[in-house]
Amino acid sequence: MLDFDVDPRLVSLAGLGLMLVSSVGPSFVDYTWTRDQFYSWQAFQMLGQPMVTMSLLELVTNAVKGPEEAPFVSALVNTPRAVSEAVAAWLLQLIARWRGNLHSDRLVDQIGQNRFELALNTASYGVPPTPTNPAGAASADQLHALSLAVQQQATVLSIADAYRILGAITALLMVVVLLLPVRTPPPRIKLTGG
């Protein structure tokens, strides 16, 4: 009979490592990426999350001494999960707003510094080179295309920043897992073969 026991902290660390890979990979996103390019990174996330969840459940349930403690274990597992769902939604919206505004302001500032190149259509901002009117002003279509290009770039940059921040949080959690105390071994179940 094979009898081996894997420390759940190692399983959790491996799961967090997979989640770190799934955060670092898409942080290099640019405007040419499509949905299909995220599937491989999400596969790492799909493998890492259950590894972290199941190892945490084992760590929590190993501390249960009797049936009278069962309701407390349920609360110990479900309360942080429910709170973290709301905090995660808030954090992602906060990142999108702050970093999106920062990138949008910086892109518009860069365009303002190079306004003469833009007026002469010698800069490449992803805007089709339409001629300016005789007064030297850009046409409404050209300004709309420029606005869409700035908005697209600001969105892409804020998504990349969100992935980087999630990767940093994951790396911090990996350090926390390394500092966890030694776990209590689970009770042994004897399997007898006849």
Beta strands, then each sheet from edge to edge (+ up, - down):
end
